[in-house]
Amino acid sequence: MSSETIAYRSSSHEIPQQNPDHPMYAEAVEAMKAYHQAQANGVTGAELERLHMLAEHRFHATTDYQLRAPAIGMDS
């Protein structure tokens, strides 16, 4: 769990701003770049699938976080 995820659960209910420079988003983009680079380099099979799943997971986690964060901040 990242520190950004923990931040919105703190007693202050601080919610970090989501933008392309946000670490979660940046990690997802880097994972997708790694997947596409592997594809371009001819990587196949389990390794390519692993990179694809990692990238997809990071984008889904970022999206899920963005969808839940505003609702969590309103609970205070």
C-alpha positions in Angstrom: 0.0 0.0 0.0 1.5 3.3 -1.0 1.8 6.3 1.3 -0.7 8.2 -1.0 -3.3 5.5 -0.1 -2.6 5.8 3.6 -2.8 9.6 3.5 -6.5 9.7 2.8 -7.2 7.3 5.6 -5.5 9.5 8.2 -7.5 11.4 10.8 -7.1 14.6 8.8 -8.7 12.9 5.7 -6.2 14.5 3.5 -6.7 13.4 -0.1 -3.8 13.8 -2.4 -4.5 15.4 -5.8 -4.6 13.0 -8.7 -2.9 14.2 -11.8 -0.4 12.9 -14.4 2.4 13.8 -12.0 0.9 11.7 -9.2 3.1 8.8 -8.2 0.4 6.2 -8.7 -0.3 7.4 -12.2 3.4 7.8 -13.1 4.0 4.1 -12.0 1.1 2.9 -14.1 2.5 4.8 -17.2 6.0 3.4 -16.6 4.6 -0.1 -16.3 2.7 0.3 -19.6 5.9 1.7 -21.3 7.8 -1.3 -20.0 5.1 -3.6 -21.5 5.2 -1.8 -24.9 9.0 -1.8 -24.9 9.1 -5.5 -24.3 6.6 -6.0 -27.1 8.8 -4.0 -29.4 11.8 -6.0 -28.4 10.1 -9.3 -29.3 9.4 -10.5 -25.8 6.7 -13.2 -25.9 5.0 -15.6 -23.6 4.8 -15.5 -19.9 7.1 -12.5 -19.5 5.1 -10.4 -21.8 1.9 -11.4 -20.2 3.3 -10.6 -16.7 4.3 -7.1 -17.9 0.8 -6.6 -19.4 -1.0 -7.8 -16.2 1.2 -5.5 -14.1 0.4 -2.5 -16.2 -3.3 -3.2 -16.3 -3.3 -3.8 -12.5 -1.6 -0.4 -11.9 -4.1 1.5 -14.1 -7.1 -0.3 -12.5 -5.7 0.5 -9.0 -5.2 4.1 -9.9 -8.7 4.4 -11.3 -10.3 2.7 -8.4 -8.4 5.0 -6.0 -9.5 8.1 -7.9 -13.1 7.0 -7.8 -13.1 6.3 -4.1 -11.0 9.2 -2.8 -13.6 11.9 -3.1 -16.2 9.8 -1.3 -13.8 9.1 1.5 -13.0 12.8 2.0 -16.7 13.6 2.4 -17.0 11.2 5.4 -15.4 13.7 7.8 
